[in-house]
Amino acid sequence: MEHRGQNQLAQDYTETCEAKTRRGTECRNAAVPGKLRCRFHGGLSTGPTSQGGKDRIAEAQRYRWERWRAAADS
């Protein structure tokens, strides 16, 4: 049986980032613990914190759902 170090065992059980790169391939970085993305693809993001940022996100979501519903009705 081949000896494998602790580092290799840790890598085997580390979740990988679920983001797609600009080339269309999957990101191969480790995801931030408890998240689905690596630090480069928003895993460290806490989301908007200012009221203006929260308002922009809410408006973007409303617009997104309007487009989705329009496409579903078509």
N, CA, C and O atoms as a Tripos MOL2 file, in Angstrom:
@<TRIPOS>MOLECULE
protein
  296   295    74     0     0
PROTEIN
NO_CHARGES

@<TRIPOS>ATOM
      1 N           0.8420   -1.1790    0.0000 N.3       1 MET1
      2 CA          0.0000    0.0000    0.0000 C.3       1 MET1
      3 C           0.8860    1.2410    0.0000 C.2       1 MET1
      4 O           1.8810    1.3060    0.7220 O.2       1 MET1
      5 N           0.5270    2.1950   -0.7920 N.am      2 GLU2
      6 CA          1.3140    3.4160   -0.9240 C.3       2 GLU2
      7 C           1.0420    4.3650    0.2420 C.2       2 GLU2
      8 O          -0.1050    4.5550    0.6450 O.2       2 GLU2
      9 N           2.1050    4.9550    0.7760 N.am      3 HIS3
     10 CA          1.9610    5.9070    1.8860 C.3       3 HIS3
     11 C           1.5240    7.2600    1.3390 C.2       3 HIS3
     12 O           2.1030    7.7730    0.3820 O.2       3 HIS3
     13 N           0.5030    7.8260    1.9560 N.am      4 ARG4
     14 CA          0.0310    9.1570    1.5670 C.3       4 ARG4
     15 C           0.0910   10.0570    2.7880 C.2       4 ARG4
     16 O          -0.3670    9.6760    3.8650 O.2       4 ARG4
     17 N           0.6440   11.2280    2.6300 N.am      5 GLY5
     18 CA          0.7920   12.1540    3.7440 C.3       5 GLY5
     19 C          -0.5170   12.8130    4.1260 C.2       5 GLY5
     20 O          -1.5230   12.7050    3.4240 O.2       5 GLY5
     21 N          -0.4760   13.4990    5.2610 N.am      6 GLN6
     22 CA         -1.6610   14.1990    5.7520 C.3       6 GLN6
     23 C          -2.1460   15.2400    4.7480 C.2       6 GLN6
     24 O          -3.3500   15.4440    4.5960 O.2       6 GLN6
     25 N          -1.2180   15.8960    4.0680 N.am      7 ASN7
     26 CA         -1.5990   16.9220    3.1060 C.3       7 ASN7
     27 C          -2.4490   16.3250    1.9860 C.2       7 ASN7
     28 O          -3.4400   16.9300    1.5760 O.2       7 ASN7
     29 N          -2.0790   15.1620    1.4940 N.am      8 GLN8
     30 CA         -2.8410   14.5290    0.4220 C.3       8 GLN8
     31 C          -4.2250   14.1200    0.9100 C.2       8 GLN8
     32 O          -5.2040   14.2650    0.1790 O.2       8 GLN8
     33 N          -4.3170   13.6140    2.1290 N.am      9 LEU9
     34 CA         -5.6190   13.2400    2.6720 C.3       9 LEU9
     35 C          -6.5150   14.4600    2.8270 C.2       9 LEU9
     36 O          -7.7130   14.3950    2.5520 O.2       9 LEU9
     37 N          -5.9380   15.5700    3.2670 N.am     10 ALA10
     38 CA         -6.7160   16.7990    3.4110 C.3      10 ALA10
     39 C          -7.2130   17.2700    2.0570 C.2      10 ALA10
     40 O          -8.3430   17.7460    1.9470 O.2      10 ALA10
     41 N          -6.3900   17.1470    1.0270 N.am     11 GLN11
     42 CA         -6.7970   17.5680   -0.3080 C.3      11 GLN11
     43 C          -7.9270   16.7000   -0.8420 C.2      11 GLN11
     44 O          -8.7910   17.1880   -1.5720 O.2      11 GLN11
     45 N          -7.9290   15.4310   -0.4890 N.am     12 ASP12
     46 CA         -8.9730   14.5230   -0.9680 C.3      12 ASP12
     47 C         -10.3520   14.9090   -0.4440 C.2      12 ASP12
     48 O         -11.3530   14.6760   -1.1220 O.2      12 ASP12
     49 N         -10.4200   15.4950    0.7490 N.am     13 TYR13
     50 CA        -11.6950   15.8080    1.3690 C.3      13 TYR13
     51 C         -12.0380   17.2900    1.3390 C.2      13 TYR13
     52 O         -13.0060   17.7100    1.9740 O.2      13 TYR13
     53 N         -11.2680   18.0820    0.6170 N.am     14 THR14
     54 CA        -11.5240   19.5140    0.5070 C.3      14 THR14
     55 C         -12.5170   19.7530   -0.6230 C.2      14 THR14
     56 O         -12.3580   19.2230   -1.7220 O.2      14 THR14
     57 N         -13.5330   20.5470   -0.3480 N.am     15 GLU15
     58 CA        -14.4910   20.9110   -1.3840 C.3      15 GLU15
     59 C         -13.8210   21.8630   -2.3690 C.2      15 GLU15
     60 O         -13.0310   22.7190   -1.9690 O.2      15 GLU15
     61 N         -14.1320   21.7170   -3.6420 N.am     16 THR16
     62 CA        -13.5730   22.6250   -4.6370 C.3      16 THR16
     63 C         -14.6020   23.6760   -5.0090 C.2      16 THR16
     64 O         -15.8080   23.4810   -4.8590 O.2      16 THR16
     65 N         -14.0960   24.7840   -5.4940 N.am     17 CYS17
     66 CA        -14.9300   25.9110   -5.8940 C.3      17 CYS17
     67 C         -15.8550   25.4710   -7.0270 C.2      17 CYS17
     68 O         -15.4340   24.7420   -7.9250 O.2      17 CYS17
     69 N         -17.1060   25.9090   -6.9880 N.am     18 GLU18
     70 CA        -18.0760   25.5240   -8.0130 C.3      18 GLU18
     71 C         -18.2050   26.5560   -9.1260 C.2      18 GLU18
     72 O         -19.0920   26.4430   -9.9720 O.2      18 GLU18
     73 N         -17.3290   27.5650   -9.1380 N.am     19 ALA19
     74 CA        -17.4000   28.6170  -10.1480 C.3      19 ALA19
     75 C         -16.8000   28.1390  -11.4690 C.2      19 ALA19
     76 O         -15.9890   27.2140  -11.5000 O.2      19 ALA19
     77 N         -17.2080   28.7770  -12.5390 N.am     20 LYS20
     78 CA        -16.6290   28.5330  -13.8530 C.3      20 LYS20
     79 C         -15.6500   29.6600  -14.1610 C.2      20 LYS20
     80 O         -15.9090   30.8190  -13.8390 O.2      20 LYS20
     81 N         -14.5400   29.3210  -14.7770 N.am     21 THR21
     82 CA        -13.5700   30.3360  -15.1570 C.3      21 THR21
     83 C         -14.0090   31.0050  -16.4510 C.2      21 THR21
     84 O         -14.9820   30.5860  -17.0790 O.2      21 THR21
     85 N         -13.2880   32.0440  -16.8460 N.am     22 ARG22
     86 CA        -13.6300   32.7320  -18.0920 C.3      22 ARG22
     87 C         -13.4450   31.8250  -19.3020 C.2      22 ARG22
     88 O         -14.0650   32.0420  -20.3430 O.2      22 ARG22
     89 N         -12.6020   30.8150  -19.1710 N.am     23 ARG23
     90 CA        -12.4060   29.8580  -20.2600 C.3      23 ARG23
     91 C         -13.5200   28.8200  -20.3160 C.2      23 ARG23
     92 O         -13.6020   28.0470  -21.2710 O.2      23 ARG23
     93 N         -14.3750   28.7970  -19.3000 N.am     24 GLY24
     94 CA        -15.4740   27.8420  -19.2790 C.3      24 GLY24
     95 C         -15.1580   26.5730  -18.5150 C.2      24 GLY24
     96 O         -16.0090   25.6920  -18.3970 O.2      24 GLY24
     97 N         -13.9500   26.4680  -17.9960 N.am     25 THR25
     98 CA        -13.5850   25.2960  -17.2090 C.3      25 THR25
     99 C         -13.9390   25.5360  -15.7440 C.2      25 THR25
    100 O         -14.2090   26.6670  -15.3380 O.2      25 THR25
    101 N         -13.9340   24.4680  -14.9620 N.am     26 GLU26
    102 CA        -14.2390   24.6070  -13.5410 C.3      26 GLU26
    103 C         -13.0250   25.1450  -12.7990 C.2      26 GLU26
    104 O         -11.8870   24.7940  -13.1120 O.2      26 GLU26
    105 N         -13.2750   25.9900  -11.8230 N.am     27 CYS27
    106 CA        -12.2120   26.4930  -10.9570 C.3      27 CYS27
    107 C         -11.6880   25.3200  -10.1350 C.2      27 CYS27
    108 O         -12.4710   24.5040   -9.6490 O.2      27 CYS27
    109 N         -10.3830   25.2340   -9.9800 N.am     28 ARG28
    110 CA         -9.7890   24.1110   -9.2630 C.3      28 ARG28
    111 C          -9.3140   24.4850   -7.8650 C.2      28 ARG28
    112 O          -8.7010   23.6620   -7.1850 O.2      28 ARG28
    113 N          -9.5880   25.7160   -7.4210 N.am     29 ASN29
    114 CA         -9.1820   26.1440   -6.0870 C.3      29 ASN29
    115 C         -10.0960   25.5380   -5.0310 C.2      29 ASN29
    116 O         -11.2220   25.1330   -5.3200 O.2      29 ASN29
    117 N          -9.5920   25.4830   -3.8120 N.am     30 ALA30
    118 CA        -10.3930   24.9920   -2.6880 C.3      30 ALA30
    119 C         -11.4150   26.0510   -2.3020 C.2      30 ALA30
    120 O         -11.1040   27.2420   -2.2810 O.2      30 ALA30
    121 N         -12.6170   25.6220   -2.0020 N.am     31 ALA31
    122 CA        -13.6590   26.5480   -1.5580 C.3      31 ALA31
    123 C         -13.3670   26.9970   -0.1350 C.2      31 ALA31
    124 O         -12.7370   26.2770    0.6400 O.2      31 ALA31
    125 N         -13.8290   28.1910    0.1980 N.am     32 VAL32
    126 CA        -13.7190   28.6840    1.5680 C.3      32 VAL32
    127 C         -14.5540   27.7430    2.4430 C.2      32 VAL32
    128 O         -15.6720   27.3970    2.0620 O.2      32 VAL32
    129 N         -14.0420   27.3190    3.6050 N.am     33 PRO33
    130 CA        -14.8110   26.3940    4.4540 C.3      33 PRO33
    131 C         -16.2190   26.9080    4.7410 C.2      33 PRO33
    132 O         -16.3960   28.0400    5.1920 O.2      33 PRO33
    133 N         -17.2010   26.0820    4.4810 N.am     34 GLY34
    134 CA        -18.5950   26.4470    4.7080 C.3      34 GLY34
    135 C         -19.2390   27.1790    3.5480 C.2      34 GLY34
    136 O         -20.4180   27.5250    3.6160 O.2      34 GLY34
    137 N         -18.4890   27.4210    2.4830 N.am     35 LYS35
    138 CA        -19.0050   28.1420    1.3170 C.3      35 LYS35
    139 C         -18.8490   27.2720    0.0780 C.2      35 LYS35
    140 O         -18.2550   26.1950    0.1310 O.2      35 LYS35
    141 N         -19.3900   27.7520   -1.0380 N.am     36 LEU36
    142 CA        -19.3020   27.0070   -2.2910 C.3      36 LEU36
    143 C         -18.2750   27.5870   -3.2480 C.2      36 LEU36
    144 O         -18.0170   27.0080   -4.3030 O.2      36 LEU36
    145 N         -17.6760   28.7400   -2.8870 N.am     37 ARG37
    146 CA        -16.7490   29.4250   -3.7800 C.3      37 ARG37
    147 C         -15.3990   29.6360   -3.1010 C.2      37 ARG37
    148 O         -15.3040   29.6630   -1.8740 O.2      37 ARG37
    149 N         -14.3660   29.7840   -3.9140 N.am     38 CYS38
    150 CA        -13.0400   30.0980   -3.3930 C.3      38 CYS38
    151 C         -12.9440   31.5960   -3.1220 C.2      38 CYS38
    152 O         -13.8760   32.3440   -3.4190 O.2      38 CYS38
    153 N         -11.8270   32.0320   -2.5640 N.am     39 ARG39
    154 CA        -11.6790   33.4410   -2.2210 C.3      39 ARG39
    155 C         -11.6370   34.3320   -3.4550 C.2      39 ARG39
    156 O         -11.9460   35.5200   -3.3630 O.2      39 ARG39
    157 N         -11.2630   33.7880   -4.6000 N.am     40 PHE40
    158 CA        -11.2020   34.5820   -5.8230 C.3      40 PHE40
    159 C         -12.5740   34.7590   -6.4690 C.2      40 PHE40
    160 O         -12.7840   35.7180   -7.2120 O.2      40 PHE40
    161 N         -13.4990   33.8590   -6.2010 N.am     41 HIS41
    162 CA        -14.8180   33.9070   -6.8300 C.3      41 HIS41
    163 C         -15.9300   34.2910   -5.8610 C.2      41 HIS41
    164 O         -17.0890   33.9450   -6.0870 O.2      41 HIS41
    165 N         -15.5970   34.9910   -4.7980 N.am     42 GLY42
    166 CA        -16.6170   35.5250   -3.9040 C.3      42 GLY42
    167 C         -16.8670   34.7510   -2.6380 C.2      42 GLY42
    168 O         -17.8370   35.0370   -1.9370 O.2      42 GLY42
    169 N         -16.0380   33.7840   -2.3130 N.am     43 GLY43
    170 CA        -16.2410   33.0120   -1.0960 C.3      43 GLY43
    171 C         -16.0520   33.8170    0.1760 C.2      43 GLY43
    172 O         -16.6120   33.4740    1.2170 O.2      43 GLY43
    173 N         -15.2660   34.8870    0.1040 N.am     44 LEU44
    174 CA        -15.0400   35.7290    1.2770 C.3      44 LEU44
    175 C         -16.0190   36.8860    1.3420 C.2      44 LEU44
    176 O         -16.0070   37.6550    2.3040 O.2      44 LEU44
    177 N         -16.8650   37.0190    0.3330 N.am     45 SER45
    178 CA        -17.8080   38.1310    0.3050 C.3      45 SER45
    179 C         -18.8710   37.9680    1.3850 C.2      45 SER45
    180 O         -19.3890   36.8740    1.6080 O.2      45 SER45
    181 N         -19.1840   39.0740    2.0480 N.am     46 THR46
    182 CA        -20.2480   39.0570    3.0510 C.3      46 THR46
    183 C         -21.5220   39.6720    2.4970 C.2      46 THR46
    184 O         -22.5220   39.7780    3.2070 O.2      46 THR46
    185 N         -21.4930   40.0760    1.2380 N.am     47 GLY47
    186 CA        -22.6550   40.7050    0.6280 C.3      47 GLY47
    187 C         -22.6760   42.1930    0.9130 C.2      47 GLY47
    188 O         -21.7910   42.7090    1.5950 O.2      47 GLY47
    189 N         -23.6810   42.8880    0.3970 N.am     48 PRO48
    190 CA        -23.7520   44.3290    0.6090 C.3      48 PRO48
    191 C         -24.0370   44.6470    2.0770 C.2      48 PRO48
    192 O         -24.8240   43.9640    2.7340 O.2      48 PRO48
    193 N         -23.3840   45.6920    2.5750 N.am     49 THR49
    194 CA        -23.5920   46.0670    3.9720 C.3      49 THR49
    195 C         -24.2300   47.4390    4.1110 C.2      49 THR49
    196 O         -24.9190   47.6990    5.0970 O.2      49 THR49
    197 N         -24.0110   48.3260    3.1380 N.am     50 SER50
    198 CA        -24.6220   49.6560    3.2300 C.3      50 SER50
    199 C         -26.0650   49.5940    2.7370 C.2      50 SER50
    200 O         -26.4350   48.6790    2.0010 O.2      50 SER50
    201 N         -26.8620   50.5460    3.1330 N.am     51 GLN51
    202 CA        -28.2630   50.5650    2.7030 C.3      51 GLN51
    203 C         -28.3580   50.7350    1.1880 C.2      51 GLN51
    204 O         -29.2140   50.1280    0.5450 O.2      51 GLN51
    205 N         -27.4740   51.5640    0.6180 N.am     52 GLY52
    206 CA        -27.4730   51.7380   -0.8340 C.3      52 GLY52
    207 C         -27.1580   50.4430   -1.5640 C.2      52 GLY52
    208 O         -27.7770   50.1310   -2.5810 O.2      52 GLY52
    209 N         -26.1910   49.6870   -1.0440 N.am     53 GLY53
    210 CA        -25.8420   48.4040   -1.6430 C.3      53 GLY53
    211 C         -26.9790   47.4070   -1.5530 C.2      53 GLY53
    212 O         -27.2480   46.6760   -2.5070 O.2      53 GLY53
    213 N         -27.6430   47.3750   -0.4200 N.am     54 LYS54
    214 CA        -28.7860   46.4720   -0.2460 C.3      54 LYS54
    215 C         -29.9270   46.8490   -1.1810 C.2      54 LYS54
    216 O         -30.6090   45.9770   -1.7190 O.2      54 LYS54
    217 N         -30.1350   48.1590   -1.3750 N.am     55 ASP55
    218 CA        -31.1840   48.6150   -2.2930 C.3      55 ASP55
    219 C         -30.8650   48.2180   -3.7300 C.2      55 ASP55
    220 O         -31.7570   47.8050   -4.4700 O.2      55 ASP55
    221 N         -29.5880   48.3410   -4.1340 N.am     56 ARG56
    222 CA        -29.1900   47.9620   -5.4950 C.3      56 ARG56
    223 C         -29.4010   46.4690   -5.7300 C.2      56 ARG56
    224 O         -29.8750   46.0670   -6.7920 O.2      56 ARG56
    225 N         -29.0510   45.6530   -4.7470 N.am     57 ILE57
    226 CA        -29.2350   44.2070   -4.8790 C.3      57 ILE57
    227 C         -30.7180   43.8610   -4.9780 C.2      57 ILE57
    228 O         -31.1090   43.0190   -5.7860 O.2      57 ILE57
    229 N         -31.5420   44.5080   -4.1580 N.am     58 ALA58
    230 CA        -32.9820   44.2410   -4.1820 C.3      58 ALA58
    231 C         -33.5680   44.6080   -5.5400 C.2      58 ALA58
    232 O         -34.3910   43.8690   -6.0800 O.2      58 ALA58
    233 N         -33.1490   45.7430   -6.0970 N.am     59 GLU59
    234 CA        -33.6390   46.1680   -7.4110 C.3      59 GLU59
    235 C         -33.1790   45.1980   -8.4960 C.2      59 GLU59
    236 O         -33.9510   44.8560   -9.3920 O.2      59 GLU59
    237 N         -31.9370   44.7610   -8.4200 N.am     60 ALA60
    238 CA        -31.4220   43.8060   -9.4020 C.3      60 ALA60
    239 C         -32.1970   42.4930   -9.3400 C.2      60 ALA60
    240 O         -32.4720   41.8930  -10.3790 O.2      60 ALA60
    241 N         -32.5510   42.0410   -8.1530 N.am     61 GLN61
    242 CA        -33.3210   40.8040   -8.0150 C.3      61 GLN61
    243 C         -34.7360   40.9590   -8.5680 C.2      61 GLN61
    244 O         -35.2580   40.0520   -9.2160 O.2      61 GLN61
    245 N         -35.3500   42.1060   -8.3090 N.am     62 ARG62
    246 CA        -36.6890   42.3420   -8.8720 C.3      62 ARG62
    247 C         -36.6410   42.3160  -10.3970 C.2      62 ARG62
    248 O         -37.4900   41.7040  -11.0450 O.2      62 ARG62
    249 N         -35.6330   42.9900  -10.9660 N.am     63 TYR63
    250 CA        -35.4820   43.0260  -12.4200 C.3      63 TYR63
    251 C         -35.2410   41.6210  -12.9620 C.2      63 TYR63
    252 O         -35.8060   41.2480  -13.9900 O.2      63 TYR63
    253 N         -34.4060   40.8430  -12.2800 N.am     64 ARG64
    254 CA        -34.1020   39.4800  -12.7150 C.3      64 ARG64
    255 C         -35.3610   38.6210  -12.7330 C.2      64 ARG64
    256 O         -35.5950   37.8850  -13.6920 O.2      64 ARG64
    257 N         -36.1800   38.7080  -11.6710 N.am     65 TRP65
    258 CA        -37.3890   37.9000  -11.6120 C.3      65 TRP65
    259 C         -38.4330   38.3640  -12.6230 C.2      65 TRP65
    260 O         -39.1970   37.5420  -13.1290 O.2      65 TRP65
    261 N         -38.4840   39.6570  -12.9280 N.am     66 GLU66
    262 CA        -39.3930   40.1370  -13.9760 C.3      66 GLU66
    263 C         -39.0240   39.5140  -15.3160 C.2      66 GLU66
    264 O         -39.8950   39.0450  -16.0500 O.2      66 GLU66
    265 N         -37.7280   39.5100  -15.6350 N.am     67 ARG67
    266 CA        -37.2690   38.9060  -16.8970 C.3      67 ARG67
    267 C         -37.5540   37.4130  -16.9090 C.2      67 ARG67
    268 O         -37.9670   36.8740  -17.9350 O.2      67 ARG67
    269 N         -37.3380   36.7300  -15.7760 N.am     68 TRP68
    270 CA        -37.5670   35.2950  -15.7010 C.3      68 TRP68
    271 C         -39.0430   34.9710  -15.9170 C.2      68 TRP68
    272 O         -39.3800   34.0400  -16.6490 O.2      68 TRP68
    273 N         -39.9220   35.7460  -15.2740 N.am     69 ARG69
    274 CA        -41.3600   35.5060  -15.4320 C.3      69 ARG69
    275 C         -41.8180   35.7870  -16.8540 C.2      69 ARG69
    276 O         -42.6620   35.0690  -17.3890 O.2      69 ARG69
    277 N         -41.2620   36.8350  -17.4730 N.am     70 ALA70
    278 CA        -41.6210   37.1490  -18.8560 C.3      70 ALA70
    279 C         -41.1860   36.0210  -19.7880 C.2      70 ALA70
    280 O         -41.9120   35.6680  -20.7170 O.2      70 ALA70
    281 N         -40.0150   35.4590  -19.5470 N.am     71 ALA71
    282 CA        -39.5340   34.3590  -20.3790 C.3      71 ALA71
    283 C         -40.3700   33.1030  -20.1500 C.2      71 ALA71
    284 O         -40.6160   32.3460  -21.0890 O.2      71 ALA71
    285 N         -40.8050   32.8760  -18.9230 N.am     72 ALA72
    286 CA        -41.6150   31.6960  -18.6120 C.3      72 ALA72
    287 C         -43.0040   31.7990  -19.2400 C.2      72 ALA72
    288 O         -43.5890   30.7890  -19.6310 O.2      72 ALA72
    289 N         -43.5300   33.0230  -19.3370 N.am     73 ASP73
    290 CA        -44.8480   33.2230  -19.9390 C.3      73 ASP73
    291 C         -44.8060   33.0870  -21.4550 C.2      73 ASP73
    292 O         -45.8200   32.7780  -22.0810 O.2      73 ASP73
    293 N         -43.6520   33.3140  -22.0400 N.am     74 SER74
    294 CA        -43.5310   33.2580  -23.5120 C.3      74 SER74
    295 C         -43.5490   31.8490  -24.0320 C.2      74 SER74
    296 O         -43.4560   31.6360  -25.2410 O.2      74 SER74
@<TRIPOS>BOND
     1     1     2 1
     2     2     3 1
     3     3     4 2
     4     3     5 am
     5     5     6 1
     6     6     7 1
     7     7     8 2
     8     7     9 am
     9     9    10 1
    10    10    11 1
    11    11    12 2
    12    11    13 am
    13    13    14 1
    14    14    15 1
    15    15    16 2
    16    15    17 am
    17    17    18 1
    18    18    19 1
    19    19    20 2
    20    19    21 am
    21    21    22 1
    22    22    23 1
    23    23    24 2
    24    23    25 am
    25    25    26 1
    26    26    27 1
    27    27    28 2
    28    27    29 am
    29    29    30 1
    30    30    31 1
    31    31    32 2
    32    31    33 am
    33    33    34 1
    34    34    35 1
    35    35    36 2
    36    35    37 am
    37    37    38 1
    38    38    39 1
    39    39    40 2
    40    39    41 am
    41    41    42 1
    42    42    43 1
    43    43    44 2
    44    43    45 am
    45    45    46 1
    46    46    47 1
    47    47    48 2
    48    47    49 am
    49    49    50 1
    50    50    51 1
    51    51    52 2
    52    51    53 am
    53    53    54 1
    54    54    55 1
    55    55    56 2
    56    55    57 am
    57    57    58 1
    58    58    59 1
    59    59    60 2
    60    59    61 am
    61    61    62 1
    62    62    63 1
    63    63    64 2
    64    63    65 am
    65    65    66 1
    66    66    67 1
    67    67    68 2
    68    67    69 am
    69    69    70 1
    70    70    71 1
    71    71    72 2
    72    71    73 am
    73    73    74 1
    74    74    75 1
    75    75    76 2
    76    75    77 am
    77    77    78 1
    78    78    79 1
    79    79    80 2
    80    79    81 am
    81    81    82 1
    82    82    83 1
    83    83    84 2
    84    83    85 am
    85    85    86 1
    86    86    87 1
    87    87    88 2
    88    87    89 am
    89    89    90 1
    90    90    91 1
    91    91    92 2
    92    91    93 am
    93    93    94 1
    94    94    95 1
    95    95    96 2
    96    95    97 am
    97    97    98 1
    98    98    99 1
    99    99   100 2
   100    99   101 am
   101   101   102 1
   102   102   103 1
   103   103   104 2
   104   103   105 am
   105   105   106 1
   106   106   107 1
   107   107   108 2
   108   107   109 am
   109   109   110 1
   110   110   111 1
   111   111   112 2
   112   111   113 am
   113   113   114 1
   114   114   115 1
   115   115   116 2
   116   115   117 am
   117   117   118 1
   118   118   119 1
   119   119   120 2
   120   119   121 am
   121   121   122 1
   122   122   123 1
   123   123   124 2
   124   123   125 am
   125   125   126 1
   126   126   127 1
   127   127   128 2
   128   127   129 am
   129   129   130 1
   130   130   131 1
   131   131   132 2
   132   131   133 am
   133   133   134 1
   134   134   135 1
   135   135   136 2
   136   135   137 am
   137   137   138 1
   138   138   139 1
   139   139   140 2
   140   139   141 am
   141   141   142 1
   142   142   143 1
   143   143   144 2
   144   143   145 am
   145   145   146 1
   146   146   147 1
   147   147   148 2
   148   147   149 am
   149   149   150 1
   150   150   151 1
   151   151   152 2
   152   151   153 am
   153   153   154 1
   154   154   155 1
   155   155   156 2
   156   155   157 am
   157   157   158 1
   158   158   159 1
   159   159   160 2
   160   159   161 am
   161   161   162 1
   162   162   163 1
   163   163   164 2
   164   163   165 am
   165   165   166 1
   166   166   167 1
   167   167   168 2
   168   167   169 am
   169   169   170 1
   170   170   171 1
   171   171   172 2
   172   171   173 am
   173   173   174 1
   174   174   175 1
   175   175   176 2
   176   175   177 am
   177   177   178 1
   178   178   179 1
   179   179   180 2
   180   179   181 am
   181   181   182 1
   182   182   183 1
   183   183   184 2
   184   183   185 am
   185   185   186 1
   186   186   187 1
   187   187   188 2
   188   187   189 am
   189   189   190 1
   190   190   191 1
   191   191   192 2
   192   191   193 am
   193   193   194 1
   194   194   195 1
   195   195   196 2
   196   195   197 am
   197   197   198 1
   198   198   199 1
   199   199   200 2
   200   199   201 am
   201   201   202 1
   202   202   203 1
   203   203   204 2
   204   203   205 am
   205   205   206 1
   206   206   207 1
   207   207   208 2
   208   207   209 am
   209   209   210 1
   210   210   211 1
   211   211   212 2
   212   211   213 am
   213   213   214 1
   214   214   215 1
   215   215   216 2
   216   215   217 am
   217   217   218 1
   218   218   219 1
   219   219   220 2
   220   219   221 am
   221   221   222 1
   222   222   223 1
   223   223   224 2
   224   223   225 am
   225   225   226 1
   226   226   227 1
   227   227   228 2
   228   227   229 am
   229   229   230 1
   230   230   231 1
   231   231   232 2
   232   231   233 am
   233   233   234 1
   234   234   235 1
   235   235   236 2
   236   235   237 am
   237   237   238 1
   238   238   239 1
   239   239   240 2
   240   239   241 am
   241   241   242 1
   242   242   243 1
   243   243   244 2
   244   243   245 am
   245   245   246 1
   246   246   247 1
   247   247   248 2
   248   247   249 am
   249   249   250 1
   250   250   251 1
   251   251   252 2
   252   251   253 am
   253   253   254 1
   254   254   255 1
   255   255   256 2
   256   255   257 am
   257   257   258 1
   258   258   259 1
   259   259   260 2
   260   259   261 am
   261   261   262 1
   262   262   263 1
   263   263   264 2
   264   263   265 am
   265   265   266 1
   266   266   267 1
   267   267   268 2
   268   267   269 am
   269   269   270 1
   270   270   271 1
   271   271   272 2
   272   271   273 am
   273   273   274 1
   274   274   275 1
   275   275   276 2
   276   275   277 am
   277   277   278 1
   278   278   279 1
   279   279   280 2
   280   279   281 am
   281   281   282 1
   282   282   283 1
   283   283   284 2
   284   283   285 am
   285   285   286 1
   286   286   287 1
   287   287   288 2
   288   287   289 am
   289   289   290 1
   290   290   291 1
   291   291   292 2
   292   291   293 am
   293   293   294 1
   294   294   295 1
   295   295   296 2
@<TRIPOS>SUBSTRUCTURE
     1 MET1         2 RESIDUE 1 A MET
     2 GLU2         6 RESIDUE 1 A GLU
     3 HIS3        10 RESIDUE 1 A HIS
     4 ARG4        14 RESIDUE 1 A ARG
     5 GLY5        18 RESIDUE 1 A GLY
     6 GLN6        22 RESIDUE 1 A GLN
     7 ASN7        26 RESIDUE 1 A ASN
     8 GLN8        30 RESIDUE 1 A GLN
     9 LEU9        34 RESIDUE 1 A LEU
    10 ALA10       38 RESIDUE 1 A ALA
    11 GLN11       42 RESIDUE 1 A GLN
    12 ASP12       46 RESIDUE 1 A ASP
    13 TYR13       50 RESIDUE 1 A TYR
    14 THR14       54 RESIDUE 1 A THR
    15 GLU15       58 RESIDUE 1 A GLU
    16 THR16       62 RESIDUE 1 A THR
    17 CYS17       66 RESIDUE 1 A CYS
    18 GLU18       70 RESIDUE 1 A GLU
    19 ALA19       74 RESIDUE 1 A ALA
    20 LYS20       78 RESIDUE 1 A LYS
    21 THR21       82 RESIDUE 1 A THR
    22 ARG22       86 RESIDUE 1 A ARG
    23 ARG23       90 RESIDUE 1 A ARG
    24 GLY24       94 RESIDUE 1 A GLY
    25 THR25       98 RESIDUE 1 A THR
    26 GLU26      102 RESIDUE 1 A GLU
    27 CYS27      106 RESIDUE 1 A CYS
    28 ARG28      110 RESIDUE 1 A ARG
    29 ASN29      114 RESIDUE 1 A ASN
    30 ALA30      118 RESIDUE 1 A ALA
    31 ALA31      122 RESIDUE 1 A ALA
    32 VAL32      126 RESIDUE 1 A VAL
    33 PRO33      130 RESIDUE 1 A PRO
    34 GLY34      134 RESIDUE 1 A GLY
    35 LYS35      138 RESIDUE 1 A LYS
    36 LEU36      142 RESIDUE 1 A LEU
    37 ARG37      146 RESIDUE 1 A ARG
    38 CYS38      150 RESIDUE 1 A CYS
    39 ARG39      154 RESIDUE 1 A ARG
    40 PHE40      158 RESIDUE 1 A PHE
    41 HIS41      162 RESIDUE 1 A HIS
    42 GLY42      166 RESIDUE 1 A GLY
    43 GLY43      170 RESIDUE 1 A GLY
    44 LEU44      174 RESIDUE 1 A LEU
    45 SER45      178 RESIDUE 1 A SER
    46 THR46      182 RESIDUE 1 A THR
    47 GLY47      186 RESIDUE 1 A GLY
    48 PRO48      190 RESIDUE 1 A PRO
    49 THR49      194 RESIDUE 1 A THR
    50 SER50      198 RESIDUE 1 A SER
    51 GLN51      202 RESIDUE 1 A GLN
    52 GLY52      206 RESIDUE 1 A GLY
    53 GLY53      210 RESIDUE 1 A GLY
    54 LYS54      214 RESIDUE 1 A LYS
    55 ASP55      218 RESIDUE 1 A ASP
    56 ARG56      222 RESIDUE 1 A ARG
    57 ILE57      226 RESIDUE 1 A ILE
    58 ALA58      230 RESIDUE 1 A ALA
    59 GLU59      234 RESIDUE 1 A GLU
    60 ALA60      238 RESIDUE 1 A ALA
    61 GLN61      242 RESIDUE 1 A GLN
    62 ARG62      246 RESIDUE 1 A ARG
    63 TYR63      250 RESIDUE 1 A TYR
    64 ARG64      254 RESIDUE 1 A ARG
    65 TRP65      258 RESIDUE 1 A TRP
    66 GLU66      262 RESIDUE 1 A GLU
    67 ARG67      266 RESIDUE 1 A ARG
    68 TRP68      270 RESIDUE 1 A TRP
    69 ARG69      274 RESIDUE 1 A ARG
    70 ALA70      278 RESIDUE 1 A ALA
    71 ALA71      282 RESIDUE 1 A ALA
    72 ALA72      286 RESIDUE 1 A ALA
    73 ASP73      290 RESIDUE 1 A ASP
    74 SER74      294 RESIDUE 1 A SER
